[in-house]
Amino acid sequence: MGLQMPAGMAYDEWERAGHQLVGVLDSSCWWLGDWLKYGKDHYTDRYQRGIRAAGLSYQTLRNYAWVSRRFDLPRRRPALSFQHHAELASMPAGDQELWLDRAEQGRWTTKQLRGALRAARQGGQPARPAIEPSRRLEVPGSRVQWWHKAAEQLGVDFEQWVMTTLDSAAASALEELAGREGHKEAVSA
């Protein structure tokens, strides 16, 4: 019904717990999909009753089962989320493998994978997308919370807010530098 965190928990421990919870959540999609596949294959007469007993929406469970059927256990990539696989489930197996490889090697988020797929469809060819792999930046948790609050107050997606803010700061710094260089040239002339 809930999760009670110990008082005085260090940030690193809290962050690690979040990572583990996300792993459990991601795994549970696979587990439910595999559970549903098994039920459909072995209990066709009582299958619907089992779905109702699980308490999740039929459509959600159907989606889990569909992705699970499209990716047998040996083809599932532990480094990628269930959602990565779901994005590729409608493709032929060869294309799935190609995109799974790209996403895994590039360490793409689901959003990056979705963007790469969209770009490939619009370009008509499955060439390597112009999306760079994500980079990690070590930032104190208090700063991240502060930035989240700012983005939330503006009603903007956090990642988009960070990118826009940093791009704006970079443009400003480069303009200032160019202005100084222009000033130096004018003075020396």
MDTraj code that builds the backbone (N, CA, C; nanometers):
import mdtraj as md
import numpy as np

residues = "MET GLY LEU GLN MET PRO ALA GLY MET ALA TYR ASP GLU TRP GLU ARG ALA GLY HIS GLN LEU VAL GLY VAL LEU ASP SER SER CYS TRP TRP LEU GLY ASP TRP LEU LYS TYR GLY LYS ASP HIS TYR THR ASP ARG TYR GLN ARG GLY ILE ARG ALA ALA GLY LEU SER TYR GLN THR LEU ARG ASN TYR ALA TRP VAL SER ARG ARG PHE ASP LEU PRO ARG ARG ARG PRO ALA LEU SER PHE GLN HIS HIS ALA GLU LEU ALA SER MET PRO ALA GLY ASP GLN GLU LEU TRP LEU ASP ARG ALA GLU GLN GLY ARG TRP THR THR LYS GLN LEU ARG GLY ALA LEU ARG ALA ALA ARG GLN GLY GLY GLN PRO ALA ARG PRO ALA ILE GLU PRO SER ARG ARG LEU GLU VAL PRO GLY SER ARG VAL GLN TRP TRP HIS LYS ALA ALA GLU GLN LEU GLY VAL ASP PHE GLU GLN TRP VAL MET THR THR LEU ASP SER ALA ALA ALA SER ALA LEU GLU GLU LEU ALA GLY ARG GLU GLY HIS LYS GLU ALA VAL SER ALA".split()
xyz = np.array([
    [0.0815, -0.1200, 0.0000],
    [0.0000, 0.0000, 0.0000],
    [0.0856, 0.1259, 0.0000],
    [0.2124, 0.1113, 0.0336],
    [0.2984, 0.2284, 0.0352],
    [0.4417, 0.1888, 0.0635],
    [0.5265, 0.2868, 0.0629],
    [0.6685, 0.2647, 0.0886],
    [0.7112, 0.3638, 0.1946],
    [0.7616, 0.3143, 0.3051],
    [0.8079, 0.4011, 0.4117],
    [0.9596, 0.4041, 0.4077],
    [1.0123, 0.5228, 0.3908],
    [1.1564, 0.5394, 0.3806],
    [1.2122, 0.5687, 0.5200],
    [1.3290, 0.5130, 0.5529],
    [1.3884, 0.5381, 0.6849],
    [1.4298, 0.6845, 0.6998],
    [1.4130, 0.7366, 0.8176],
    [1.4543, 0.8742, 0.8467],
    [1.6056, 0.8851, 0.8337],
    [1.6518, 0.9940, 0.7802],
    [1.7958, 1.0167, 0.7692],
    [1.8629, 0.9389, 0.6566],
    [1.7864, 0.8896, 0.5623],
    [1.8434, 0.8141, 0.4508],
    [1.9309, 0.9067, 0.3656],
    [2.0495, 0.8622, 0.3312],
    [2.1407, 0.9405, 0.2475],
    [2.0854, 0.9490, 0.1053],
    [2.1185, 1.0569, 0.0376],
    [2.0683, 1.0773, -0.0979],
    [2.1036, 0.9601, -0.1894],
    [2.2269, 0.9128, -0.1830],
    [2.2703, 0.8022, -0.2690],
    [2.1846, 0.6775, -0.2476],
    [2.1506, 0.6496, -0.1239],
    [2.0655, 0.5341, -0.0935],
    [1.9255, 0.5547, -0.1496],
    [1.8725, 0.6756, -0.1337],
    [1.7407, 0.7079, -0.1854],
    [1.7376, 0.6934, -0.3374],
    [1.8424, 0.7451, -0.4045],
    [1.8506, 0.7362, -0.5500],
    [1.8591, 0.5900, -0.5954],
    [1.9397, 0.5112, -0.5260],
    [1.9545, 0.3691, -0.5585],
    [1.8210, 0.2957, -0.5413],
    [1.7466, 0.3296, -0.4361],
    [1.6153, 0.2683, -0.4138],
    [1.5210, 0.3008, -0.5289],
    [1.5252, 0.4240, -0.5763],
    [1.4419, 0.4627, -0.6907],
    [1.4762, 0.3826, -0.8145],
    [1.6053, 0.3640, -0.8365],
    [1.6498, 0.2851, -0.9522],
    [1.5988, 0.1408, -0.9419],
    [1.6054, 0.0849, -0.8223],
    [1.5576, -0.0518, -0.8020],
    [1.4063, -0.0608, -0.8211],
    [1.3336, 0.0391, -0.7740],
    [1.1878, 0.0390, -0.7909],
    [1.1493, 0.0475, -0.9381],
    [1.2212, 0.1298, -1.0137],
    [1.1948, 0.1390, -1.1574],
    [1.2217, 0.0040, -1.2238],
    [1.3268, -0.0642, -1.1805],
    [1.3569, -0.1972, -1.2338],
    [1.2457, -0.2964, -1.2056],
    [1.1902, -0.2901, -1.0856],
    [1.0794, -0.3791, -1.0504],
    [0.9564, -0.3455, -1.1348],
    [0.9290, -0.2166, -1.1510],
    [0.8147, -0.1744, -1.2319],
    [0.8288, -0.2238, -1.3750],
    [0.9475, -0.2048, -1.4326],
    [0.9724, -0.2484, -1.5695],
    [0.9595, -0.4000, -1.5812],
    [1.0159, -0.4717, -1.4858],
    [1.0070, -0.6180, -1.4870],
    [0.8630, -0.6647, -1.4736],
    [0.7845, -0.5935, -1.3940],
    [0.6465, -0.6367, -1.3725],
    [0.5650, -0.6329, -1.5012],
    [0.5975, -0.5432, -1.5933],
    [0.5291, -0.5416, -1.7234],
    [0.5554, -0.6729, -1.7976],
    [0.6816, -0.7142, -1.7977],
    [0.7170, -0.8417, -1.8613],
    [0.6480, -0.9570, -1.7892],
    [0.6519, -0.9563, -1.6574],
    [0.5932, -1.0654, -1.5791],
    [0.4439, -1.0781, -1.6066],
    [0.3749, -0.9643, -1.6063],
    [0.2308, -0.9689, -1.6325],
    [0.2023, -1.0152, -1.7751],
    [0.2818, -0.9694, -1.8697],
    [0.2646, -1.0146, -2.0078],
    [0.2859, -1.1642, -2.0216],
    [0.3898, -1.2157, -1.9578],
    [0.4180, -1.3596, -1.9626],
    [0.3087, -1.4381, -1.8894],
    [0.2601, -1.3834, -1.7785],
    [0.1515, -1.4469, -1.7030],
    [0.0266, -1.4586, -1.7902],
    [-0.0038, -1.3516, -1.8612],
    [-0.1227, -1.3504, -1.9457],
    [-0.1087, -1.4477, -2.0632],
    [0.0100, -1.4499, -2.1246],
    [0.0347, -1.5453, -2.2340],
    [0.0103, -1.6879, -2.1857],
    [0.0644, -1.7200, -2.0709],
    [0.0492, -1.8537, -2.0155],
    [-0.0987, -1.8853, -1.9926],
    [-0.1697, -1.7904, -1.9330],
    [-0.3126, -1.8108, -1.9063],
    [-0.3915, -1.8342, -2.0328],
    [-0.3618, -1.7571, -2.1354],
    [-0.4353, -1.7725, -2.2619],
    [-0.4057, -1.9074, -2.3257],
    [-0.2813, -1.9521, -2.3162],
    [-0.2413, -2.0803, -2.3752],
    [-0.2912, -2.2003, -2.2957],
    [-0.3086, -2.1860, -2.1643],
    [-0.3408, -2.3014, -2.0804],
    [-0.4800, -2.3020, -2.0184],
    [-0.5439, -2.1867, -2.0082],
    [-0.6746, -2.1799, -1.9412],
    [-0.7742, -2.0994, -2.0234],
    [-0.7896, -2.1340, -2.1472],
    [-0.8762, -2.0552, -2.2353],
    [-1.0169, -2.0395, -2.1804],
    [-1.0660, -2.1409, -2.1097],
    [-1.2021, -2.1337, -2.0574],
    [-1.2139, -2.0407, -1.9366],
    [-1.1054, -2.0199, -1.8621],
    [-1.1097, -1.9360, -1.7409],
    [-1.0214, -1.8115, -1.7523],
    [-0.9715, -1.7889, -1.8679],
    [-0.8782, -1.6809, -1.8952],
    [-0.9358, -1.5432, -1.8569],
    [-1.0557, -1.5113, -1.9008],
    [-1.1173, -1.3818, -1.8718],
    [-1.1360, -1.3606, -1.7208],
    [-1.1735, -1.4665, -1.6512],
    [-1.1922, -1.4581, -1.5066],
    [-1.0597, -1.4221, -1.4376],
    [-0.9511, -1.4818, -1.4835],
    [-0.8186, -1.4514, -1.4282],
    [-0.7787, -1.3073, -1.4507],
    [-0.8120, -1.2540, -1.5677],
    [-0.7807, -1.1142, -1.5981],
    [-0.8567, -1.0220, -1.5027],
    [-0.9846, -1.0487, -1.4832],
    [-1.0646, -0.9666, -1.3907],
    [-1.0071, -0.9752, -1.2490],
    [-0.9627, -1.0931, -1.2094],
    [-0.9076, -1.1122, -1.0748],
    [-0.7784, -1.0323, -1.0555],
    [-0.7029, -1.0122, -1.1627],
    [-0.5774, -0.9362, -1.1532],
    [-0.6041, -0.7893, -1.1201],
    [-0.7187, -0.7379, -1.1607],
    [-0.7562, -0.6018, -1.1255],
    [-0.7014, -0.4927, -1.2155],
    [-0.6299, -0.5284, -1.3209],
    [-0.5816, -0.4279, -1.4153],
    [-0.6749, -0.4229, -1.5354],
    [-0.6668, -0.3144, -1.6100],
    [-0.7538, -0.3033, -1.7271],
    [-0.7147, -0.4098, -1.8296],
    [-0.8156, -0.4576, -1.8972],
    [-0.7948, -0.5603, -1.9990],
    [-0.6981, -0.5101, -2.1059],
    [-0.7145, -0.3855, -2.1492],
    [-0.6292, -0.3312, -2.2554],
    [-0.4833, -0.3247, -2.2114],
    [-0.4586, -0.2850, -2.0877],
    [-0.3214, -0.2792, -2.0361],
    [-0.2579, -0.4175, -2.0394],
    [-0.3303, -0.5153, -1.9880],
    [-0.2775, -0.6518, -1.9871],
    [-0.2571, -0.7040, -2.1288],
    [-0.3504, -0.6741, -2.2178],
    [-0.3350, -0.7171, -2.3580],
    [-0.2089, -0.6587, -2.4189],
    [-0.1809, -0.5309, -2.3894],
    [-0.0594, -0.4682, -2.4416],
    [0.0657, -0.5376, -2.3874],
    [0.0657, -0.5665, -2.2577],
    [0.1796, -0.6373, -2.1982],
    [0.1997, -0.7728, -2.2658],
    [0.0914, -0.8460, -2.2845],
    [0.0998, -0.9786, -2.3455],
    [0.1473, -0.9689, -2.4901],
    [0.0983, -0.8695, -2.5620],
    [0.1362, -0.8531, -2.7027],
    [0.2863, -0.8294, -2.7151],
    [0.3413, -0.7403, -2.6323],
    [0.4852, -0.7129, -2.6363],
    [0.5627, -0.8380, -2.5942],
    [0.5145, -0.9066, -2.4915],
    [0.5806, -1.0291, -2.4457],
    [0.5824, -1.1358, -2.5540],
    [0.4749, -1.1476, -2.6302],
    [0.4709, -1.2444, -2.7415],
    [0.5679, -1.2067, -2.8528],
    [0.5842, -1.0775, -2.8759],
    [0.6709, -1.0305, -2.9844],
    [0.8194, -1.0437, -2.9503],
    [0.8491, -1.0544, -2.8192],
    [0.9885, -1.0674, -2.7760],
    [1.0005, -1.1848, -2.6807],
    [1.0435, -1.2991, -2.7347],
    [1.0690, -1.4141, -2.6480],
    [1.1794, -1.3773, -2.5498],
    [1.1831, -1.4488, -2.4394],
    [1.2786, -1.4200, -2.3331],
    [1.4228, -1.3987, -2.3820],
    [1.4773, -1.4843, -2.4684],
    [1.6171, -1.4643, -2.5103],
    [1.6399, -1.3357, -2.5916],
    [1.5340, -1.2790, -2.6494],
    [1.5489, -1.1583, -2.7315],
    [1.5317, -1.0292, -2.6523],
    [1.4938, -1.0394, -2.5283],
    [1.4719, -0.9202, -2.4463],
    [1.6059, -0.8634, -2.4010],
    [1.6176, -0.7336, -2.4082],
    [1.7425, -0.6669, -2.3703],
    [1.7309, -0.6089, -2.2302],
    [1.8063, -0.6631, -2.1348],
    [1.7989, -0.6126, -1.9972],
    [1.8384, -0.4656, -1.9833],
    [1.9230, -0.4166, -2.0725],
    [1.9666, -0.2770, -2.0645],
    [1.8590, -0.1797, -2.1126],
    [1.7550, -0.2328, -2.1772],
    [1.6472, -0.1484, -2.2291],
    [1.5178, -0.1786, -2.1556],
    [1.4343, -0.0793, -2.1467],
    [1.3083, -0.0940, -2.0736],
    [1.2030, -0.1695, -2.1545],
    [1.0998, -0.2104, -2.0850],
    [0.9848, -0.2720, -2.1502],
    [0.9305, -0.1768, -2.2563],
    [0.9277, -0.0482, -2.2248],
    [0.8734, 0.0510, -2.3179],
    [0.9569, 0.0598, -2.4450],
    [1.0890, 0.0438, -2.4360],
    [1.1725, 0.0398, -2.5567],
    [1.1226, -0.0726, -2.6477],
    [1.1009, -0.1889, -2.5875],
    [1.0547, -0.3038, -2.6644],
    [0.9155, -0.2786, -2.7225],
    [0.8288, -0.2162, -2.6438],
    [0.6928, -0.1875, -2.6898],
    [0.6947, -0.0965, -2.8123],
    [0.7875, -0.0017, -2.8165],
    [0.7988, 0.0885, -2.9311],
    [0.8295, 0.0122, -3.0603],
    [0.8948, -0.1021, -3.0473],
    [0.9400, -0.1783, -3.1643],
    [0.8564, -0.3027, -3.1923],
    [0.7606, -0.3311, -3.1081],
    [0.6880, -0.4584, -3.1147],
    [0.6158, -0.4821, -3.2470],
    [0.5722, -0.3784, -3.3139],
    [0.4968, -0.3972, -3.4385],
    [0.5862, -0.4261, -3.5588],
    [0.7156, -0.4147, -3.5427],
    [0.8098, -0.4354, -3.6542],
    [0.8441, -0.5824, -3.6731],
    [0.8927, -0.6164, -3.7923],
    [0.9468, -0.7522, -3.8121],
    [1.0680, -0.7737, -3.7210],
    [1.0948, -0.8975, -3.6855],
    [1.2012, -0.9301, -3.5897],
    [1.3373, -0.8728, -3.6298],
    [1.3719, -0.8766, -3.7564],
    [1.5008, -0.8226, -3.8009],
    [1.5144, -0.6743, -3.7735],
    [1.4087, -0.5993, -3.8000],
    [1.4096, -0.4556, -3.7727],
    [1.4132, -0.4295, -3.6224],
    [1.3419, -0.5117, -3.5476],
    [1.3450, -0.4979, -3.4016],
    [1.4880, -0.5093, -3.3513],
    [1.5582, -0.6111, -3.3985],
    [1.6962, -0.6329, -3.3537],
    [1.7859, -0.5148, -3.3893],
    [1.7689, -0.4629, -3.5104],
    [1.8484, -0.3492, -3.5554],
    [1.8281, -0.2295, -3.4629],
    [1.7021, -0.1988, -3.4321],
    [1.6718, -0.0829, -3.3474],
    [1.7065, -0.1085, -3.2008],
    [1.6916, -0.2313, -3.1561],
    [1.7341, -0.2635, -3.0191],
    [1.8847, -0.2420, -3.0051],
    [1.9596, -0.2868, -3.1059],
    [2.1052, -0.2667, -3.1047],
    [2.1394, -0.1185, -3.0975],
    [2.0739, -0.0391, -3.1816],
    [2.1020, 0.1043, -3.1850],
    [2.0690, 0.1700, -3.0509],
    [1.9546, 0.1363, -2.9973],
    [1.9126, 0.1964, -2.8700],
    [2.0066, 0.1555, -2.7568],
    [2.0477, 0.0295, -2.7600],
    [2.1368, -0.0200, -2.6554],
    [2.2746, 0.0438, -2.6658],
    [2.3295, 0.0479, -2.7868],
    [2.4628, 0.1048, -2.8066],
    [2.4653, 0.2547, -2.7791],
    [2.3572, 0.3235, -2.8171],
    [2.3504, 0.4679, -2.7964],
    [2.3000, 0.5073, -2.6590],
    [2.2589, 0.4068, -2.5809],
    [2.2005, 0.4322, -2.4489],
    [2.0851, 0.5325, -2.4590],
    [1.9992, 0.5081, -2.5578],
    [1.8881, 0.5979, -2.5823],
    [1.7780, 0.5804, -2.4787],
    [1.7149, 0.6901, -2.4455],
    [1.5917, 0.6851, -2.3686],
    [1.4812, 0.6398, -2.4640],
    [1.3665, 0.6075, -2.4094],
    [1.2530, 0.5713, -2.4944],
    [1.2178, 0.6877, -2.5860],
    [1.2263, 0.8070, -2.5334],
    [1.1947, 0.9266, -2.6111],
    [1.2914, 0.9423, -2.7288],
    [1.4185, 0.9147, -2.7070],
    [1.5174, 0.9233, -2.8140],
    [1.4911, 0.8159, -2.9194],
    [1.4565, 0.6958, -2.8745],
    [1.4246, 0.5882, -2.9687],
    [1.3041, 0.6276, -3.0529],
    [1.2004, 0.6784, -2.9893],
    [1.0792, 0.7201, -3.0604],
    [1.1128, 0.8274, -3.1641],
    [1.1984, 0.9223, -3.1269],
    [1.2399, 1.0281, -3.2196],
    [1.3192, 0.9730, -3.3367],
    [1.4073, 0.8782, -3.3095],
    [1.4867, 0.8165, -3.4163],
    [1.3971, 0.7393, -3.5123],
    [1.2997, 0.6690, -3.4584],
    [1.2049, 0.5955, -3.5433],
    [1.1253, 0.6917, -3.6308],
    [1.0794, 0.8013, -3.5709],
    [1.0021, 0.9011, -3.6454],
    [1.0882, 0.9601, -3.7571],
    [1.2127, 0.9937, -3.7250],
    [1.3034, 1.0514, -3.8247],
    [1.3288, 0.9526, -3.9384],
    [1.3451, 0.8253, -3.9055],
    [1.3694, 0.7237, -4.0081],
    [1.2467, 0.7070, -4.0979],
    [1.1279, 0.7114, -4.0381],
    [1.0046, 0.6984, -4.1181],
    [0.9878, 0.8175, -4.2111],
    [1.0166, 0.9363, -4.1608],
    [1.0017, 1.0565, -4.2433],
    [1.1054, 1.0603, -4.3541],
    [1.2240, 1.0107, -4.3250],
    [1.3306, 1.0073, -4.4245],
    [1.3169, 0.8891, -4.5188],
    [1.2319, 0.7946, -4.4821],
    [1.2086, 0.6784, -4.5669],
    [1.3169, 0.5726, -4.5610],
    [1.4147, 0.5905, -4.4752],
    [1.5216, 0.4922, -4.4662],
    [1.5671, 0.4789, -4.3217],
    [1.5988, 0.3570, -4.2799],
    [1.6394, 0.3353, -4.1404],
    [1.7866, 0.3669, -4.1149],
    [1.8303, 0.4857, -4.1567],
    [1.9694, 0.5247, -4.1334],
    [1.9884, 0.5606, -3.9864],
    [2.1133, 0.5675, -3.9454],
    [2.1408, 0.6055, -3.8072],
    [2.0883, 0.7464, -3.7842],
    [2.0074, 0.7626, -3.6842],
    [1.9524, 0.8953, -3.6571],
    [2.0583, 0.9896, -3.6029],
    [2.0312, 1.1175, -3.6156],
    [2.1257, 1.2187, -3.5689],
    [2.1022, 1.2513, -3.4219],
    [2.0752, 1.1509, -3.3426],
    [2.0559, 1.1715, -3.1996],
    [2.1812, 1.1221, -3.1292],
    [2.2392, 1.2097, -3.0534],
    [2.3587, 1.1718, -2.9808],
    [2.3221, 1.0936, -2.8563],
    [2.4107, 1.0044, -2.8125],
    [2.3816, 0.9340, -2.6874],
    [2.3780, 1.0326, -2.5710],
    [2.3014, 0.9981, -2.4716],
    [2.2920, 1.0835, -2.3528],
    [2.4244, 1.0842, -2.2788],
    [2.4505, 1.1940, -2.2123],
    [2.5695, 1.2063, -2.1282],
    [2.5221, 1.2268, -1.9854],
    [2.5980, 1.1777, -1.8906],
    [2.5641, 1.1966, -1.7491],
    [2.6338, 1.3216, -1.6984],
    [2.5639, 1.3931, -1.6143],
    [2.6180, 1.5113, -1.5516],
    [2.5902, 1.4988, -1.4027],
    [2.6951, 1.4991, -1.3228],
    [2.6795, 1.4873, -1.1781],
    [2.6346, 1.6215, -1.1223],
    [2.5168, 1.6229, -1.0634],
    [2.4598, 1.7454, -1.0085],
    [2.4040, 1.7135, -0.8704],
    [2.4278, 1.8001, -0.7722],
    [2.3701, 1.7744, -0.6400],
    [2.2170, 1.7652, -0.6478],
    [2.1609, 1.6761, -0.5695],
    [2.0170, 1.6536, -0.5702],
    [1.9355, 1.7771, -0.5397],
    [1.9872, 1.8638, -0.4518],
    [1.9129, 1.9851, -0.4165],
    [1.8971, 2.0761, -0.5382],
    [1.9978, 2.0799, -0.6248],
    [1.9899, 2.1612, -0.7470],
    [1.8859, 2.1033, -0.8417],
    [1.8875, 1.9722, -0.8571],
    [1.7920, 1.9073, -0.9472],
    [1.6493, 1.9338, -0.8998],
    [1.6281, 1.9240, -0.7693],
    [1.4949, 1.9511, -0.7149],
    [1.4536, 2.0955, -0.7429],
    [1.5469, 2.1870, -0.7277],
    [1.5214, 2.3280, -0.7522],
    [1.4842, 2.3504, -0.8980],
    [1.5583, 2.2862, -0.9904],
    [1.5314, 2.2989, -1.1338],
    [1.3961, 2.2370, -1.1697],
    [1.3670, 2.1222, -1.1083],
    [1.2364, 2.0589, -1.1312],
    [1.1238, 2.1550, -1.0925],
    [1.1416, 2.2212, -0.9793],
    [1.0406, 2.3151, -0.9302],
    [1.0214, 2.4290, -1.0300],
    [1.1318, 2.4808, -1.0827],
    [1.1240, 2.5906, -1.1802],
    [1.0500, 2.5458, -1.3064],
    [1.0836, 2.4297, -1.3574],
    [1.0172, 2.3788, -1.4781],
    [0.8687, 2.3550, -1.4521],
    [0.8404, 2.3005, -1.3356],
    [0.7014, 2.2729, -1.2987],
    [0.6206, 2.4025, -1.2893],
    [0.6800, 2.5060, -1.2300],
    [0.6124, 2.6351, -1.2178],
    [0.5796, 2.6942, -1.3546],
    [0.6662, 2.6685, -1.4510],
    [0.6439, 2.7189, -1.5867],
    [0.5544, 2.6262, -1.6682],
    [0.5264, 2.5080, -1.6134],
    [0.4431, 2.4110, -1.6853],
    [0.5140, 2.3514, -1.8055],
    [0.6450, 2.3346, -1.7932],
    [0.7275, 2.2851, -1.9030],
    [0.7889, 2.1510, -1.8644],
    [0.8071, 2.0631, -1.9622],
    [0.8751, 1.9360, -1.9403],
    [1.0155, 1.9642, -1.8857],
    [1.0547, 1.8917, -1.7819],
    [1.1826, 1.9170, -1.7149],
    [1.3012, 1.9099, -1.8107],
    [1.3112, 1.8011, -1.8880],
    [1.4253, 1.7860, -1.9793],
    [1.4288, 1.8993, -2.0811],
    [1.3119, 1.9368, -2.1322],
    [1.3045, 2.0455, -2.2290],
    [1.3483, 2.1770, -2.1646],
    [1.3056, 2.1990, -2.0397],
    [1.3436, 2.3210, -1.9687],
    [1.4955, 2.3282, -1.9514],
    [1.5553, 2.2167, -1.9107],
    [1.7005, 2.2138, -1.8909],
    [1.7721, 2.2445, -2.0218],
    [1.7300, 2.1791, -2.1305],
    [1.7957, 2.2001, -2.2608],
    [1.7810, 2.3452, -2.3062],
    [1.6615, 2.3981, -2.2966],
    [1.6368, 2.5358, -2.3396],
    [1.7171, 2.6348, -2.2559],
    [1.7195, 2.6145, -2.1256],
    [1.7923, 2.7037, -2.0363],
    [1.9420, 2.6997, -2.0644],
    [1.9965, 2.5804, -2.0805],
    [2.1401, 2.5685, -2.1091],
    [2.1747, 2.6234, -2.2471],
    [2.0898, 2.5984, -2.3463],
    [2.1128, 2.6532, -2.4804],
    [2.1131, 2.8056, -2.4762],
    [2.0194, 2.8620, -2.4018],
    [2.0106, 3.0072, -2.3892],
    [2.1353, 3.0629, -2.3206],
    [2.1805, 2.9976, -2.2142],
    [2.3005, 3.0422, -2.1431],
    [2.4233, 3.0323, -2.2337],
    [2.4329, 2.9254, -2.3116],
    [2.5464, 2.9082, -2.4029],
    [2.5453, 3.0161, -2.5112],
    [2.4293, 3.0423, -2.5688],
    [2.4185, 3.1447, -2.6724],
    [2.4578, 3.2813, -2.6173],
    [2.4127, 3.3103, -2.4979],
    [2.4438, 3.4371, -2.4329],
    [2.5945, 3.4508, -2.4089],
    [2.6548, 3.3445, -2.3565],
    [2.7989, 3.3464, -2.3289],
    [2.8794, 3.3619, -2.4582],
    [2.8378, 3.2927, -2.5632],
    [2.9100, 3.3015, -2.6907],
    [2.8934, 3.4389, -2.7554],
    [2.7744, 3.4983, -2.7431],
    [2.7517, 3.6340, -2.7961],
    [2.8388, 3.7342, -2.7212],
    [2.8458, 3.7179, -2.5889],
    [2.9272, 3.8072, -2.5073],
    [3.0744, 3.7952, -2.5463],
    [3.1203, 3.6722, -2.5664],
    [3.2587, 3.6491, -2.6067],
    [3.2853, 3.7103, -2.7435],
    [3.1928, 3.6929, -2.8366],
    [3.2090, 3.7501, -2.9705],
    [3.2117, 3.9024, -2.9623],
    [3.1296, 3.9597, -2.8725],
    [3.1278, 4.1049, -2.8540],
    [3.2610, 4.1556, -2.8015],
    [3.3188, 4.0828, -2.7079],
    [3.4501, 4.1215, -2.6530],
    [3.5573, 4.1146, -2.7599],
    [3.5527, 4.0073, -2.8405],
    [3.6518, 3.9925, -2.9477],
    [3.6397, 4.1065, -3.0468],
    [3.5142, 4.1425, -3.0811],
    [3.4913, 4.2547, -3.1734],
    [3.5416, 4.3852, -3.1160],
    [3.5227, 4.4025, -2.9839],
    [3.5675, 4.5240, -2.9157],
    [3.7208, 4.5314, -2.9184],
    [3.7876, 4.4181, -2.8917],
    [3.9352, 4.4152, -2.8940],
    [3.9870, 4.4521, -3.0320],
    [3.9248, 4.3995, -3.1381],
    [3.9684, 4.4282, -3.2743],
    [3.9507, 4.5756, -3.3058],
    [3.8394, 4.6347, -3.2613],
    [3.8118, 4.7765, -3.2877],
    [3.9126, 4.8664, -3.2157],
    [3.9495, 4.8289, -3.0910],
    [4.0436, 4.9091, -3.0132],
    [4.1834, 4.9013, -3.0730],
    [4.2219, 4.7820, -3.1181],
    [4.3586, 4.7658, -3.1701],
    [4.3728, 4.8249, -3.3113],
    [4.2644, 4.8560, -3.3796],
    [4.2713, 4.9088, -3.5164],
    [4.2925, 5.0545, -3.5202],
])
top = md.Topology()
chain = top.add_chain()
for i, resn in enumerate(residues, 1):
    res = top.add_residue(resn, chain, resSeq=i)
    for name in ("N", "CA", "C"):
        top.add_atom(name, md.element.get_by_symbol(name[0]), res)
traj = md.Trajectory(xyz[None], top)
